[in-house]
Amino acid sequence: MEKRKLAVFDIDGTIFRKNLHYELINELSWLGIFPVDVRKKLSLVYSGWLEHEGTYEEYRKAIVGLYSEHVKGVTEEKVLEASRIVVPFQMKRTYIFSEALIKRFRAEGRHIIAISGSPIEVVSEYNKQYLHFDKVFGSEYEKDENGVYTGRSTFEPSKAKGTVVERYVAENDIDLTDSYAIGDTESDIAMLKMVEHPIAFNPNQNLKAAAEKEGWRIVVEKKDVIYDFTSCVAAGGNSSPDDLMGTVTT
């Protein structure tokens, strides 16, 4: 039997237009599970990034720090409750290009996985309600015997996405020939290096530099326009996602 081909996605900023971790913290604060002032801190961190007062990586680390600090003493059920509220409201806020890739990869019968730095609770709920991928990975936090979080992380896949892919491929007897990976920041570089068809999508400066050095495809989506900078092709609103897929296969 022929082995299934692999496609690997980042989620935040790659499939989802926003950040699942951010939305989860915000909802936990609205529910009174996290303190009310966490929303203010979250907004300040986000505004700082939008106003170029910090890098995306600094923004991401600040979110992780906020979550780790305030999830301590919270039960798993409370985080799952917030995740179940967040996902239906946010799940369709996705990128046209990534949605088209997913549709195409499903039609090809590929094995599709996602690796995210957001907590596994909200990532799993997003997959259950919307993505329906073969497997998703998210950050995991330690719980005591009563299901209460200690605030300590036990697994952060965003720090070692290449290792996660390598292990998953080995455990599931998957062929990396003609494989794809798509991501938007430097945390995705290791997984992009593992596949035959890496795509830097809406890359930050660090990933853009790596993609240019490696000769990887660079794709940017702005509103309803998708630009393929690798082949210097721009497709506008009159082009369908399927038209753009031809630029991905070469």
C-alpha positions, -999 to +999 in steps of 0.1 A: +000+000+000+013+035-009+021+057+021+000+088+026+017+121+019+020+147+047+009+183+050+018+203+081+002+236+092+009+262+118-025+276+131-022+312+145-015+336+117-014+308+092-049+293+092-065+314+118-063+352+112-059+359+149-044+340+178-062+313+196-041+318+228-051+355+229-088+347+224-087+320+251-071+344+277-096+371+268-126+347+272-112+334+305-111+370+318-146+378+306-159+347+324-142+358+356-119+328+357-089+351+351-088+385+367-105+414+348-073+433+345-058+405+324-078+419+295-061+453+299-027+437+300-036+416+270-047+447+250-015+466+259+007+437+247-013+434+215-013+472+209+025+473+215+030+448+187+005+465+163+023+499+170+057+484+162+069+487+198+078+450+199+083+420+177+057+392+172+079+369+192+079+393+221+041+395+218+038+357+217+061+353+248+040+379+267+008+360+260+024+327+272+036+345+303+001+359+311-015+325+306+011+306+327+007+331+355-031+331+357-040+295+348-024+284+380-052+272+403-077+270+375-094+237+368-092+219+334-130+221+330-129+259+332-103+261+304-124+236+283-155+257+290-138+288+277-124+269+247-159+257+238-171+294+238-142+308+218-141+284+189-176+287+175-173+325+175-138+327+160-134+295+139-143+309+105-119+338+107-094+321+084-072+329+054-084+322+019-051+307+008-048+283+037-084+272+033-078+264-003-047+244+005-066+224+031-093+217+006-068+206-020-048+184+004-080+167+016-089+159-020-055+144-025-060+122+006-030+137+024-023+132+061-029+167+076-016+178+110-012+212+128+013+223+153+005+253+174+019+272+204-016+278+217-029+256+246-039+221+235-074+226+250-084+253+226-064+238+197-082+204+201-116+222+203-107+241+171-098+209+154-130+191+167-153+218+156-136+231+124-103+218+111-110+180+114-072+173+108-057+139+115-038+152+145-031+185+162-004+195+187-006+224+212+011+235+244+004+214+274+003+225+310+008+204+342-022+195+363-024+181+398-044+150+408-075+172+410-072+185+374-060+219+386-033+236+366+000+244+384+011+270+358+041+250+346+042+240+310+052+204+302+052+205+264+057+235+241+057+222+205+063+257+190+098+254+204+106+222+185+082+219+155+108+200+135+112+174+162+074+170+165+071+164+128+101+140+128+086+119+157+051+119+142+064+108+108+083+079+124+055+068+146+029+068+118+050+054+090+045+085+068+063+094+036+079+129+035+082+127-003+062+155-019+053+169+016+042+204+024+045+227+054+032+262+059+040+287+086+044+324+094+072+329+119+107+317+128+092+290+151+081+273+119+116+272+102+125+237+116+094+221+102+096+239+069+132+226+064+118+190+067+095+191+037+099+192-001+075+221-004+079+247+023+056+278+022+064+310+042+029+325+045+026+362+056+061+357+071+075+380+098+110+394+091+129+365+106+110+339+085+112+361+054+150+362+057+152+325+061+128+318+032+148+341+009+180+324+019+166+289+014+147+297-018+113+289-002+080+300-016+067+332+000+030+340-002+012+370+013-025+374+016-038+410+020-076+414+023-089+393-007-056+395-027-030+367-026+006+375-038+031+348-047+064+367-044+084+337-053+072+336-088+063+373-089+027+365-095-002+385-080-037+373-081-066+396-073-102+393-062-113+380-096-091+349-092-104+318-074-083+300-047-082+270-071-065+292-097-038+301-071-032+264-062-014+260-095+013+283-082+018+260-051+024+228-069+056+237-088 
